[in-house]
């Protein structure tokens, strides 16, 4: 059995950037002050080859070049105690200072510049993508199903504030962004205006509705699918601009109720919903050659419903006796028809 690495609790630092840089500078100054103090106390163990006298200014000079370089040889330690101090204290201070400033330069300059450049490159080619806000249990299963249905992994953008969730999404090949999806700037950063669709599964109904409201404000025509867990929140989600509202609790109730009247009903419904089923539901626009024909006459699958001017009509209603241009057809097809 593989041994998993221990989990580490993490949270975002509450300190502003200037404070983070400031304490690093103070740490360096404190180490320099320590080295200056000891060198001053042990100044008799140092030799100035220029004039033979070691002043406090000479101590400052010697300490600074000892910490930042290997020295120039004009002032040298001659006593055993001075040499031991330089070997076992000043040298580690030098290494620590170098690493500290390299880390600061990486975190606040190089990494941020690199991240901005990479983001700009991704944004230039980001179009026709699917945005997934929230990568918890529902979000991850949704992404898995999208990939199974043939969606390009690189065309899925996951927004989440949980670092572990984003690590899993990145392993799947998705583009990830650790941020708050309720903010306008974040959705603009993932090019919501050129997205194909958006899926919102933030884990909380109020957060999901707020994300939907923000997304609809920025992209009026974008198809948005939202998960809500409370039936009372379905109407607010639609009012916020959701194109499709899914309540997993209600759907599970329908499956359970159906299973009481037949052992195969829920199995068939799951078969229809999954890409791995023998048959699947497919939505498409009516083909030109089908206009004027009844829904029952389509050759691509078993027509079960049409949508006309936003209204649904089942195969048994008179509106389906003649298909019109602009109708949306909902049909049951085999898996070969979906993936020929």
PyMOL commands that set and color helices and strands:
alter all, ss='L'
color gray80, all
select helices_A, chain A and resi 17-41+43-45+56-68+80-124+137-148+153-155+163-171+184-189+192-194+205-218+233-239+248-261+265-273+288-290+295-297+318-321+335-338
alter helices_A, ss='H'
color red, helices_A
select strands_A, chain A and resi 46-48+75-77+130-133+156-160+175-178+197-200+223-227+244-246+279-285+302-308+311-314+328-334
alter strands_A, ss='S'
color yellow, strands_A
deselect
rebuild
show_as cartoon
